[in-house]
């Protein structure tokens, strides 16, 4: 018993210290029990009687009661803490949902405002575009002009009435605006009915078109203005509703305030807060649905107007497109549609008119009336080679003008022309044959020969000069700037070898003609080769042109002859001269130069031009065919060639003799007058000859 006392005392003190120091509830619980045990042991060790034992039991019971009360208090505290945490989490979640919903509503309101502004701008642009496109409509038929204008009025008036009826029903707050608008609509209808009645009396086609377009444009414009006015008023009304709504910042402040109050009175005001939240959600949903419905209606009306404008634009664009061959069953018609599309891309409107088809060729005709200006065939001619590649024709497309019908024409070479037998006797009806050259040129004295490079202009000029000398006698002097060329085949002796020599020769001859100082008893012909190139080397080309003009007009009066050889048939390549100057000379245009001469001549009628070009085509075809049959290159001296002669009576064609058919040695060896050595003599009976220059009669052995 005495040993229990110190043990009980130590155990009780240790347990008491542990309970006082440790924060752990379990340790405190067991520490309390051990403290009681220690105290009980100590008391038990001191008491030996039954009374002491009873007191210890009572004390132990008291300790058990205190321990149960402590544990009940801890459980209640934990339950309260868990409930508070649960309420706080629920409140935070609801607050986050409210904030997210507010952000979404603010974004929706901003999108609504932006879309309204975009729609308003789109309507303005569509109005402007529609008005500008409507003014471009200009092609109405006489029979349906009034019906089109009246249909436009009925359509626009019906749509306008429907729009007013729909919006006045949907927006009763704008009742006063729509009542005032009725008077404005009545004025438009009254004006339209009055103009339509007057329009029925218009008979002139152009006036009918112009007046119809004016009335139609004004009806559409006035109705569009009223529609825009209605939409603008509705948009302003919707904007006012949006502006009257609570701002996001104010709304957010209210939410924060409500949240703070909810935290303070969550237990007492939970039902009140829930009712407020439900009412707010209901109100917000209703507002969102209303905005969505009204915005959708405005958007649908805007889309309808946009679609209608697109329809009108498509119709306008279709009416402005060129007319094409809708059933292009032939190659020439398909090519015609390609030509129409090609020039449409370049800003020209070619409306199909007719086609003259001949299997290997076709002539297409186009109306050009819908262009803002007159289109010349020369403007389109540079595109001929590109169209040849695009349309797969055998030669460049050639453009022309049909003055009789007022149509632009395009000639297509679709295939090789069927070979037809060429009857030479028929061709001889179109030209003077080469054997008639000597007789034809016997009286010529002023001559111009033109031809392209390697066309044979210089050999032809020599043939002509020699034939003139054989008929008239006399001498020749040649100015040849290409004297050292490998293509120099002249047999007439040259006295000038450069362009400067030629310029000096022209100037000297003009001075002789002006001063009349030459010996008129003997004929002399001066020949100037490459004269157009010579003029480009002159310091004053106009002076050279004036000298040539003087020579052409006066040389023959003084028993002088002159022959100019050049490449260009067009007079614009001869500065200081005009077409009338060359009309005083005989002009010989070789090959393709004949076409330029026919086109540029001021002495040939249109009908005569057509006839001459047709003959030139036949002769070109004949010469080409014969050269191919014989294997002759176009530069071959014996090749078939022809030339157009102007200034020797009516225009005619002549077959050119071979190069070198007439040479200067024929002149030198010809019979001469024994007195003046002239070749210009005629028969005087029997074997006698009479000189036409000196009148001497001599006998031929």
C-alpha positions as CSV (number, residue, x, y, z in Angstrom):
1,X,0.0,0.0,0.0
2,X,2.9,2.4,0.9
3,X,4.5,1.6,-2.6
4,X,1.2,2.7,-4.4
5,X,1.3,6.2,-3.1
6,X,4.4,7.6,-4.9
7,X,3.5,5.7,-8.1
8,X,-0.1,7.2,-8.1
9,X,1.3,10.6,-7.3
10,X,3.8,10.6,-10.3
11,X,1.2,9.2,-12.7
12,X,-1.4,11.8,-11.7
13,X,1.1,14.7,-12.1
14,X,2.4,13.5,-15.5
15,X,-1.1,13.1,-16.9
16,X,-2.2,16.5,-15.6
17,X,0.8,18.2,-17.3
18,X,0.2,16.4,-20.6
19,X,-3.5,17.5,-20.6
20,X,-2.5,21.1,-20.0
21,X,0.2,21.2,-22.7
22,X,-0.9,19.0,-25.6
23,X,-3.3,20.4,-28.3
24,X,-4.4,16.9,-29.4
25,X,-7.9,16.1,-28.2
26,X,-7.3,12.4,-27.9
27,X,-4.2,12.9,-25.8
28,X,-6.2,15.3,-23.6
29,X,-9.0,12.7,-23.3
30,X,-6.6,9.8,-22.2
31,X,-4.6,12.2,-20.1
32,X,-7.7,13.2,-18.1
33,X,-8.4,9.5,-17.4
34,X,-4.9,8.8,-16.3
35,X,-5.0,11.9,-14.1
36,X,-8.1,10.5,-12.4
37,X,-6.5,7.1,-12.1
38,X,-3.4,8.7,-10.5
39,X,-5.5,10.8,-8.1
40,X,-7.6,7.8,-7.3
41,X,-4.5,5.6,-6.6
42,X,-3.1,8.2,-4.3
43,X,-6.3,8.6,-2.4
44,X,-6.7,4.8,-2.3
45,X,-3.2,4.5,-1.0
46,X,-4.1,6.8,1.8
47,X,-7.4,5.4,2.7
48,X,-7.8,2.0,4.1
49,X,-11.4,2.1,5.0
50,X,-14.6,1.3,2.9
51,X,-15.5,5.0,3.1
52,X,-12.4,5.9,1.1
53,X,-13.3,3.4,-1.5
54,X,-16.8,4.8,-1.9
55,X,-15.5,8.3,-2.4
56,X,-13.1,7.1,-5.1
57,X,-16.0,5.5,-7.0
58,X,-18.0,8.7,-6.8
59,X,-15.1,10.7,-8.1
60,X,-14.6,8.3,-11.0
61,X,-18.2,8.8,-12.0
62,X,-17.9,12.5,-11.9
63,X,-14.9,12.3,-14.3
64,X,-16.9,10.1,-16.7
65,X,-19.7,12.6,-16.8
66,X,-17.4,15.5,-17.5
67,X,-15.7,13.6,-20.3
68,X,-19.0,12.8,-22.1
69,X,-20.0,16.5,-21.9
70,X,-16.7,17.5,-23.5
71,X,-17.1,15.0,-26.4
72,X,-20.6,16.2,-27.1
73,X,-19.5,19.8,-27.2
74,X,-16.7,18.9,-29.8
75,X,-19.1,17.1,-32.0
76,X,-21.6,20.0,-32.1
77,X,-18.8,22.4,-32.9
78,X,-17.7,20.2,-35.9
79,X,-21.3,20.0,-37.1
80,X,-21.7,23.8,-37.1
81,X,-18.4,24.3,-38.9
82,X,-19.4,21.9,-41.6
83,X,-22.7,23.6,-42.2
84,X,-21.1,27.0,-42.4
85,X,-18.6,25.8,-45.0
86,X,-21.4,24.2,-47.1
87,X,-23.4,27.4,-47.1
88,X,-20.3,29.4,-48.1
89,X,-19.5,27.1,-51.0
90,X,-23.1,27.2,-52.3
91,X,-23.1,31.0,-52.1
92,X,-19.8,31.3,-54.0
93,X,-21.0,29.0,-56.7
94,X,-24.3,31.0,-57.2
95,X,-22.3,34.3,-57.2
96,X,-20.0,32.9,-59.9
97,X,-23.0,31.9,-62.0
98,X,-24.5,35.3,-61.7
99,X,-21.3,37.0,-62.8
100,X,-20.9,34.7,-65.8
101,X,-24.5,35.3,-66.8
102,X,-24.0,39.1,-66.5
103,X,-20.9,39.0,-68.8
104,X,-22.8,36.9,-71.4
105,X,-25.7,39.4,-71.3
106,X,-23.4,42.4,-71.7
107,X,-21.6,40.7,-74.7
108,X,-25.0,39.9,-76.2
109,X,-26.2,43.5,-75.9
110,X,-23.0,44.8,-77.5
111,X,-23.3,42.3,-80.4
112,X,-26.9,43.4,-80.9
113,X,-25.9,47.0,-81.1
114,X,-23.0,46.3,-83.5
115,X,-25.2,44.1,-85.7
116,X,-27.9,46.8,-85.9
117,X,-25.2,49.3,-87.0
118,X,-23.9,46.9,-89.6
119,X,-27.4,46.3,-90.9
120,X,-28.1,50.0,-91.2
121,X,-24.8,50.5,-93.2
122,X,-25.6,47.5,-95.4
123,X,-29.1,48.9,-96.2
124,X,-27.5,52.3,-97.0
125,X,-25.0,50.7,-99.4
126,X,-27.6,48.5,-101.0
127,X,-29.9,51.6,-101.5
128,X,-27.0,53.5,-103.2
129,X,-26.0,50.5,-105.3
130,X,-29.6,49.8,-106.4
131,X,-30.2,53.5,-107.4
132,X,-27.0,53.6,-109.5
133,X,-27.7,50.3,-111.2
134,X,-31.4,51.1,-111.9
135,X,-30.3,54.2,-113.7
136,X,-28.3,52.0,-116.1
137,X,-31.3,50.1,-117.4
138,X,-31.9,51.5,-120.8
139,X,-33.2,48.9,-123.2
140,X,-37.0,48.5,-123.3
141,X,-39.2,47.2,-126.0
142,X,-42.0,49.5,-127.2
143,X,-44.7,46.9,-126.7
144,X,-44.0,46.1,-123.0
145,X,-42.6,49.5,-121.8
146,X,-45.8,50.6,-120.1
147,X,-46.5,47.2,-118.6
148,X,-43.0,47.0,-117.1
149,X,-43.4,50.5,-115.5
150,X,-46.9,49.7,-114.2
151,X,-45.7,46.3,-112.8
152,X,-42.9,48.1,-111.1
153,X,-45.4,50.5,-109.5
154,X,-47.7,47.7,-108.3
155,X,-44.8,45.6,-106.9
156,X,-43.2,48.5,-105.0
157,X,-46.6,49.8,-103.7
158,X,-47.6,46.3,-102.5
159,X,-44.3,45.6,-100.8
160,X,-44.4,49.1,-99.2
161,X,-48.0,48.5,-97.8
162,X,-47.0,45.1,-96.5
163,X,-43.9,46.5,-94.8
164,X,-45.9,49.3,-93.1
165,X,-48.6,46.9,-92.0
166,X,-46.1,44.4,-90.5
167,X,-44.0,47.0,-88.6
168,X,-47.0,48.9,-87.3
169,X,-48.4,45.7,-85.9
170,X,-45.1,44.6,-84.4
171,X,-44.3,48.1,-82.9
172,X,-47.4,49.7,-81.5
173,X,-45.3,52.3,-79.7
174,X,-44.5,53.7,-83.2
175,X,-48.2,54.1,-84.1
176,X,-48.0,57.9,-84.5
177,X,-45.0,57.6,-86.9
178,X,-46.8,55.2,-89.2
179,X,-50.0,57.3,-89.2
180,X,-47.9,60.3,-90.4
181,X,-46.1,58.1,-92.9
182,X,-49.5,57.2,-94.6
183,X,-49.9,60.7,-96.0
184,X,-46.4,60.6,-97.5
185,X,-47.1,57.2,-99.1
186,X,-50.4,58.6,-100.5
187,X,-48.5,61.4,-102.1
188,X,-46.1,59.0,-103.8
189,X,-49.0,56.9,-105.1
190,X,-50.8,60.0,-106.3
191,X,-47.8,61.2,-108.2
192,X,-47.1,57.7,-109.7
193,X,-50.7,57.3,-110.9
194,X,-50.6,60.8,-112.5
195,X,-47.3,60.1,-114.3
196,X,-48.5,56.7,-115.5
197,X,-51.6,58.2,-117.0
198,X,-49.5,60.7,-118.9
199,X,-47.1,58.0,-119.9
200,X,-49.8,56.1,-121.7
201,X,-50.0,58.9,-124.3
202,X,-46.3,58.8,-125.2
203,X,-45.8,57.4,-128.7
204,X,-42.1,58.1,-129.7
205,X,-39.9,55.1,-129.0
206,X,-37.0,57.0,-127.6
207,X,-39.3,59.2,-125.4
208,X,-41.2,56.1,-124.3
209,X,-37.9,54.5,-123.1
210,X,-36.5,57.6,-121.5
211,X,-39.7,58.5,-119.7
212,X,-40.4,54.9,-118.7
213,X,-36.9,54.7,-117.1
214,X,-37.4,58.0,-115.4
215,X,-40.8,57.0,-113.8
216,X,-39.5,53.5,-112.9
217,X,-36.4,54.9,-111.3
218,X,-38.3,57.5,-109.4
219,X,-40.9,55.0,-108.1
220,X,-38.2,52.6,-106.9
221,X,-36.2,55.5,-105.4
222,X,-39.1,57.0,-103.5
223,X,-40.3,53.6,-102.2
224,X,-36.7,52.7,-101.2
225,X,-36.5,56.1,-99.3
226,X,-39.6,55.3,-97.4
227,X,-38.4,51.8,-96.6
228,X,-35.1,53.1,-95.4
229,X,-37.0,55.7,-93.3
230,X,-39.1,52.9,-91.7
231,X,-36.1,50.7,-91.0
232,X,-34.1,53.7,-89.6
233,X,-37.0,54.6,-87.2
234,X,-37.3,50.9,-86.1
235,X,-33.5,50.7,-85.6
236,X,-33.5,53.9,-83.5
237,X,-36.4,52.6,-81.4
238,X,-34.5,49.3,-80.8
239,X,-31.4,51.3,-79.9
240,X,-33.4,53.4,-77.4
241,X,-34.6,50.2,-75.7
242,X,-31.0,49.1,-75.5
243,X,-29.8,52.4,-74.1
244,X,-32.6,52.4,-71.4
245,X,-31.4,49.0,-70.0
246,X,-29.2,48.9,-66.9
247,X,-25.5,49.3,-67.5
248,X,-23.1,46.5,-66.8
249,X,-21.2,48.4,-64.2
250,X,-24.3,49.4,-62.2
251,X,-25.6,45.9,-62.6
252,X,-22.3,44.5,-61.3
253,X,-22.3,46.8,-58.3
254,X,-25.8,45.7,-57.4
255,X,-24.7,42.1,-57.5
256,X,-21.8,42.8,-55.3
257,X,-24.0,44.6,-52.8
258,X,-26.5,41.7,-52.8
259,X,-23.7,39.2,-52.3
260,X,-22.4,41.1,-49.3
261,X,-25.8,41.3,-47.7
262,X,-26.3,37.6,-48.4
263,X,-23.1,36.7,-46.6
264,X,-24.3,38.7,-43.5
265,X,-27.9,37.4,-43.5
266,X,-27.6,34.0,-45.2
267,X,-29.5,32.1,-42.6
268,X,-32.3,34.6,-42.1
269,X,-32.7,35.8,-45.8
270,X,-32.1,32.7,-47.7
271,X,-35.6,32.4,-49.0
272,X,-35.7,36.1,-49.9
273,X,-32.5,35.9,-51.9
274,X,-33.7,32.8,-53.8
275,X,-36.9,34.7,-54.8
276,X,-34.9,37.7,-56.0
277,X,-32.6,35.5,-58.0
278,X,-35.5,33.7,-59.7
279,X,-37.2,36.9,-60.6
280,X,-34.0,38.3,-62.0
281,X,-33.5,35.1,-64.1
282,X,-37.1,35.3,-65.4
283,X,-36.8,39.0,-66.3
284,X,-33.5,38.5,-68.0
285,X,-34.8,35.5,-70.0
286,X,-37.8,37.5,-71.1
287,X,-35.7,40.5,-72.2
288,X,-33.3,38.2,-74.1
289,X,-36.2,36.5,-75.9
290,X,-37.7,39.9,-76.9
291,X,-34.4,41.3,-78.2
292,X,-33.8,38.0,-80.1
293,X,-37.2,38.0,-81.7
294,X,-37.1,41.7,-82.7
295,X,-33.6,41.5,-84.0
296,X,-34.3,38.3,-86.0
297,X,-37.3,40.1,-87.6
298,X,-35.2,43.1,-88.6
299,X,-32.4,40.9,-89.8
300,X,-34.8,38.8,-92.0
301,X,-36.3,42.0,-93.5
302,X,-32.8,43.3,-94.2
303,X,-31.9,40.0,-95.9
304,X,-35.0,40.1,-98.0
305,X,-34.1,43.6,-99.2
306,X,-30.5,42.5,-99.9
307,X,-31.7,39.4,-101.9
308,X,-34.1,41.6,-103.9
309,X,-31.3,44.0,-104.7
310,X,-29.1,41.1,-105.8
311,X,-31.9,39.9,-108.1
312,X,-32.1,43.4,-109.6
313,X,-28.4,43.6,-110.0
314,X,-28.3,40.2,-111.8
315,X,-31.1,41.4,-114.2
316,X,-29.3,44.6,-114.9
317,X,-26.0,42.8,-115.5
318,X,-27.7,40.4,-117.9
319,X,-29.3,43.2,-119.8
320,X,-26.0,45.0,-120.1
321,X,-24.2,41.8,-121.5
322,X,-23.7,41.6,-125.2
323,X,-26.1,39.5,-127.2
324,X,-24.5,36.2,-128.5
325,X,-25.6,33.4,-130.8
326,X,-27.6,31.3,-128.3
327,X,-27.6,28.2,-130.5
328,X,-24.0,28.1,-131.8
329,X,-24.2,24.9,-133.9
330,X,-21.6,26.0,-136.4
331,X,-17.9,26.7,-136.0
332,X,-18.2,30.3,-137.1
333,X,-21.0,31.0,-134.6
334,X,-18.9,29.6,-131.8
335,X,-16.0,31.7,-132.9
336,X,-18.4,34.7,-133.0
337,X,-19.3,34.1,-129.3
338,X,-15.6,34.0,-128.4
339,X,-15.0,37.3,-130.2
340,X,-17.9,38.9,-128.3
341,X,-16.6,37.7,-124.9
342,X,-13.0,38.8,-125.9
343,X,-14.0,42.4,-126.6
344,X,-16.5,42.5,-123.7
345,X,-13.5,42.1,-121.4
346,X,-11.9,45.1,-123.2
347,X,-14.9,47.3,-122.7
348,X,-16.6,46.9,-126.1
349,X,-20.1,45.7,-126.7
350,X,-20.6,43.7,-129.9
351,X,-24.2,42.4,-130.3
352,X,-24.6,39.5,-132.8
353,X,-26.5,40.5,-136.0
354,X,-26.0,37.9,-138.8
355,X,-23.5,35.5,-140.3
356,X,-22.6,34.8,-144.0
357,X,-21.2,31.3,-143.9
358,X,-19.4,29.5,-146.8
359,X,-17.8,26.5,-145.1
360,X,-14.2,27.6,-145.5
361,X,-14.9,31.2,-144.6
362,X,-17.5,33.3,-142.8
363,X,-18.3,37.0,-142.4
364,X,-19.9,37.8,-139.0
365,X,-21.8,41.0,-138.5
366,X,-22.3,42.8,-135.2
367,X,-24.3,45.8,-133.9
368,X,-22.2,48.4,-132.0
369,X,-25.0,50.8,-131.1
370,X,-24.8,50.2,-127.4
371,X,-21.3,51.5,-127.0
372,X,-20.7,55.0,-125.7
373,X,-18.8,56.0,-128.9
374,X,-18.2,54.8,-132.4
375,X,-15.9,51.8,-132.8
376,X,-13.7,51.9,-135.8
377,X,-12.5,48.6,-137.5
378,X,-8.9,50.0,-137.3
379,X,-9.2,49.9,-133.4
380,X,-9.9,46.2,-133.5
381,X,-7.5,45.2,-136.3
382,X,-4.5,44.9,-133.9
383,X,-6.3,42.1,-132.1
384,X,-6.6,40.0,-135.2
385,X,-3.6,37.8,-134.6
386,X,-4.5,37.2,-131.0
387,X,-8.0,36.2,-132.0
388,X,-6.4,33.8,-134.6
389,X,-4.7,31.9,-131.9
390,X,-7.7,32.0,-129.6
391,X,-10.3,31.0,-132.2
392,X,-8.0,28.6,-134.2
393,X,-8.5,30.3,-137.5
394,X,-6.1,29.9,-140.4
395,X,-5.3,33.6,-140.7
396,X,-5.8,36.7,-138.5
397,X,-9.4,37.9,-138.1
398,X,-10.1,40.9,-140.3
399,X,-12.5,43.6,-139.3
400,X,-14.4,45.9,-141.6
401,X,-17.5,48.1,-141.8
402,X,-20.7,47.4,-143.8
403,X,-21.9,51.0,-144.5
404,X,-25.1,49.9,-146.2
405,X,-26.4,48.1,-143.1
406,X,-24.4,49.9,-140.5
407,X,-22.7,46.8,-139.1
408,X,-19.2,45.9,-137.9
409,X,-17.9,42.8,-139.8
410,X,-15.3,40.2,-139.0
411,X,-14.0,37.9,-141.7
412,X,-13.0,34.4,-140.5
413,X,-10.7,32.1,-142.4
414,X,-11.9,28.7,-141.1
415,X,-10.4,26.2,-143.5
416,X,-8.5,25.9,-146.8
417,X,-10.5,27.1,-149.7
418,X,-11.6,24.3,-152.0
419,X,-9.3,24.2,-154.9
420,X,-11.2,25.2,-158.1
421,X,-9.7,24.9,-161.6
422,X,-8.5,28.4,-162.6
423,X,-9.2,29.2,-166.2
424,X,-6.4,31.4,-167.5
425,X,-8.6,32.8,-170.2
426,X,-10.9,34.1,-167.4
427,X,-8.0,35.7,-165.5
428,X,-6.9,37.5,-168.7
429,X,-10.2,39.3,-168.6
430,X,-9.0,40.9,-165.3
431,X,-5.6,42.2,-166.4
432,X,-3.6,43.3,-169.3
433,X,-1.1,40.5,-170.1
434,X,2.6,41.1,-169.9
435,X,3.1,41.2,-173.6
436,X,1.0,44.4,-173.7
437,X,3.3,46.3,-171.4
438,X,5.4,47.9,-174.2
439,X,2.3,49.2,-175.9
440,X,0.7,50.3,-172.7
441,X,3.5,52.5,-171.4
442,X,4.6,54.0,-174.7
443,X,3.1,57.4,-173.8
444,X,4.0,57.5,-170.1
445,X,6.4,60.2,-168.9
446,X,5.6,60.7,-165.1
447,X,5.6,57.3,-163.3
448,X,5.7,56.1,-159.7
449,X,6.3,52.4,-158.9
450,X,5.7,51.1,-155.4
451,X,6.1,47.6,-153.9
452,X,7.2,45.9,-150.7
453,X,10.6,44.5,-150.1
454,X,11.6,41.9,-152.8
455,X,8.4,42.5,-154.7
456,X,10.4,43.3,-157.9
457,X,9.8,47.1,-158.0
458,X,13.2,47.9,-159.4
459,X,13.2,45.3,-162.2
460,X,9.6,46.4,-163.0
461,X,10.7,50.1,-163.1
462,X,13.5,49.2,-165.5
463,X,11.1,47.3,-167.8
464,X,8.8,50.3,-167.9
465,X,11.7,52.8,-168.5
466,X,13.1,50.7,-171.3
467,X,9.7,50.3,-173.0
468,X,9.2,54.1,-172.8
469,X,12.6,54.7,-174.4
470,X,11.9,52.1,-177.1
471,X,8.7,54.0,-178.0
472,X,10.0,57.6,-177.6
473,X,13.8,57.3,-178.0
474,X,16.1,59.4,-175.9
475,X,18.3,58.6,-172.9
476,X,18.0,57.6,-169.2
477,X,19.9,58.6,-166.1
478,X,19.6,56.5,-162.9
479,X,20.0,57.5,-159.2
480,X,20.5,54.3,-157.3
481,X,21.4,54.6,-153.6
482,X,21.6,50.8,-153.4
483,X,24.1,50.6,-156.3
484,X,26.5,48.3,-154.3
485,X,23.7,45.9,-153.2
486,X,23.7,42.2,-154.1
487,X,20.1,42.8,-155.3
488,X,21.2,45.5,-157.8
489,X,20.0,44.2,-161.3
490,X,19.8,47.5,-163.1
491,X,21.2,47.6,-166.6
492,X,20.6,51.3,-167.0
493,X,23.9,53.1,-166.1
494,X,23.8,55.0,-162.8
495,X,25.0,58.5,-162.3
496,X,24.1,58.8,-158.6
497,X,25.1,56.2,-156.0
498,X,24.0,57.7,-152.6
499,X,20.9,59.3,-151.1
500,X,22.8,62.7,-151.2
501,X,23.3,62.2,-155.0
502,X,19.6,61.5,-155.3
503,X,18.7,64.6,-153.3
504,X,21.0,66.7,-155.5
505,X,19.5,65.1,-158.7
506,X,15.9,65.9,-157.6
507,X,16.9,69.5,-156.7
508,X,18.6,69.9,-160.1
509,X,15.8,68.5,-162.1
510,X,13.3,70.7,-160.2
511,X,15.4,73.8,-161.1
512,X,15.6,72.7,-164.8
513,X,11.8,72.3,-164.8
514,X,11.3,75.7,-163.2
515,X,13.8,77.5,-165.4
516,X,12.9,75.6,-168.6
517,X,16.5,75.4,-169.6
518,X,16.6,71.8,-171.0
519,X,17.0,70.8,-174.6
520,X,13.5,69.8,-175.7
521,X,14.6,68.2,-178.9
522,X,15.6,65.0,-177.2
523,X,13.6,63.1,-174.6
524,X,15.4,62.1,-171.3
525,X,14.0,60.1,-168.4
526,X,15.4,60.4,-164.9
527,X,14.9,57.4,-162.5
528,X,15.1,57.8,-158.7
529,X,15.2,54.4,-156.8
530,X,14.4,54.2,-153.1
531,X,12.9,57.7,-153.1
532,X,11.0,57.4,-149.9
533,X,14.1,56.3,-148.0
534,X,16.0,59.2,-149.7
535,X,13.5,61.7,-148.2
536,X,14.1,60.4,-144.7
537,X,17.8,61.4,-145.2
538,X,17.0,65.0,-146.1
539,X,17.4,67.8,-143.6
540,X,14.2,69.4,-144.9
541,X,12.0,66.5,-146.3
542,X,9.1,68.9,-147.0
543,X,11.4,70.8,-149.5
544,X,12.2,67.6,-151.2
545,X,8.5,66.7,-151.4
546,X,7.7,70.1,-153.0
547,X,10.5,69.6,-155.6
548,X,9.0,66.2,-156.5
549,X,5.6,67.8,-156.8
550,X,7.0,70.4,-159.2
551,X,8.7,67.7,-161.3
552,X,5.6,65.6,-161.6
553,X,3.4,68.5,-162.6
554,X,5.7,70.2,-165.2
555,X,8.3,67.7,-166.5
556,X,6.2,66.3,-169.4
557,X,5.8,69.9,-170.8
558,X,9.5,70.1,-171.4
559,X,10.0,66.6,-173.0
560,X,11.3,65.2,-169.8
561,X,10.4,61.9,-168.1
562,X,10.7,60.9,-164.5
563,X,10.2,57.6,-162.7
564,X,10.2,57.4,-158.9
565,X,10.6,54.0,-157.2
566,X,9.7,53.4,-153.5
567,X,8.2,51.0,-151.0
568,X,5.2,52.8,-149.7
569,X,1.9,53.4,-151.5
570,X,0.6,55.7,-148.8
571,X,1.3,59.4,-149.5
572,X,1.9,60.1,-145.8
573,X,5.4,58.7,-146.2
574,X,6.2,61.5,-148.6
575,X,6.5,64.7,-146.5
576,X,5.4,67.9,-148.2
577,X,3.1,66.1,-150.6
578,X,-0.6,65.1,-150.7
579,X,-2.6,62.6,-152.8
580,X,-3.5,65.2,-155.4
581,X,0.2,65.6,-156.3
582,X,0.6,61.9,-157.3
583,X,-2.7,62.1,-159.2
584,X,-0.6,63.9,-162.0
585,X,1.5,60.7,-162.4
586,X,0.9,57.2,-163.4
587,X,1.1,55.0,-160.3
588,X,2.0,51.4,-160.5
589,X,1.4,49.5,-157.2
590,X,2.8,45.9,-157.1
591,X,1.2,43.0,-155.2
592,X,-0.1,43.9,-151.7
593,X,0.5,47.6,-152.3
594,X,-2.5,47.5,-154.6
595,X,-4.8,47.0,-151.6
596,X,-3.4,50.0,-149.8
597,X,-3.6,52.1,-152.9
598,X,-7.3,51.1,-153.4
599,X,-8.2,51.9,-149.8
600,X,-6.3,55.3,-149.7
601,X,-7.3,56.6,-153.1
602,X,-9.5,59.7,-153.2
603,X,-10.6,59.0,-156.8
604,X,-12.2,55.6,-156.4
605,X,-15.8,55.2,-155.2
606,X,-16.8,52.6,-152.6
607,X,-18.4,50.3,-155.1
608,X,-15.2,50.6,-157.3
609,X,-13.0,49.8,-154.3
610,X,-15.0,46.6,-153.6
611,X,-14.8,45.5,-157.2
612,X,-11.0,46.2,-157.5
613,X,-10.3,44.4,-154.2
614,X,-12.3,41.4,-155.4
615,X,-10.3,41.3,-158.7
616,X,-7.0,41.7,-156.7
617,X,-8.1,38.7,-154.6
618,X,-8.6,36.6,-157.7
619,X,-5.3,37.7,-159.2
620,X,-3.4,37.0,-156.0
621,X,-4.9,33.6,-155.8
622,X,-4.1,32.9,-159.4
623,X,-0.4,34.0,-159.1
624,X,0.1,32.1,-155.9
625,X,-1.4,28.9,-157.4
626,X,0.6,29.1,-160.6
627,X,3.8,29.8,-158.7
628,X,3.1,26.8,-156.4
629,X,2.4,24.6,-159.4
630,X,5.7,25.6,-161.1
631,X,7.7,25.6,-157.9
632,X,8.6,29.3,-158.3
633,X,9.6,31.4,-155.3
634,X,8.1,34.9,-155.1
635,X,11.6,36.3,-155.7
636,X,12.1,34.3,-158.9
637,X,12.5,36.5,-162.0
638,X,9.9,34.3,-163.9
639,X,7.3,34.2,-161.1
640,X,3.8,35.4,-161.8
641,X,3.2,39.0,-160.5
642,X,0.6,41.7,-161.1
643,X,0.3,45.5,-160.4
644,X,-2.5,48.0,-160.1
645,X,-2.3,51.0,-162.4
646,X,-3.8,54.3,-161.3
647,X,-3.7,57.6,-163.3
648,X,-3.8,56.1,-166.8
649,X,-7.6,56.4,-167.3
650,X,-9.7,54.1,-165.3
651,X,-7.9,51.9,-162.8
652,X,-6.8,48.5,-164.2
653,X,-4.5,45.6,-163.4
654,X,-1.5,44.5,-165.5
655,X,0.6,41.3,-165.5
656,X,4.2,42.2,-165.0
657,X,6.8,40.7,-167.4
658,X,9.7,38.7,-166.2
659,X,12.6,40.6,-164.6
660,X,15.1,41.6,-167.3
661,X,12.5,41.2,-170.1
662,X,13.5,44.7,-171.3
663,X,17.1,45.9,-170.8
664,X,18.9,49.0,-171.7
665,X,21.0,47.4,-174.4
666,X,17.8,47.0,-176.3
667,X,17.6,50.8,-176.4
668,X,21.2,51.2,-177.5
669,X,20.8,48.7,-180.3
670,X,17.4,50.0,-181.5
671,X,17.0,51.8,-184.8
672,X,17.8,55.5,-184.4
673,X,17.2,58.6,-186.4
674,X,20.5,59.3,-188.3
675,X,20.0,63.0,-187.7
676,X,19.2,63.3,-184.0
677,X,19.6,59.6,-182.9
678,X,16.1,59.5,-181.5
679,X,14.2,56.3,-181.3
680,X,10.9,58.1,-181.6
681,X,10.0,57.5,-185.3
682,X,7.1,56.2,-187.2
683,X,6.4,54.5,-190.6
684,X,6.3,56.9,-193.5
685,X,5.4,54.5,-196.3
686,X,7.3,51.6,-197.8
687,X,10.7,51.2,-196.1
688,X,10.8,54.8,-195.0
689,X,10.6,56.1,-191.4
690,X,9.9,59.7,-190.1
691,X,11.4,61.0,-186.9
692,X,8.8,62.5,-184.6
693,X,11.4,64.7,-182.8
694,X,13.2,66.4,-185.8
695,X,10.7,65.4,-188.6
696,X,13.6,63.9,-190.6
697,X,12.6,61.1,-193.1
698,X,15.0,58.3,-193.7
699,X,15.2,55.0,-195.4
700,X,15.6,51.7,-193.7
701,X,17.6,49.1,-195.6
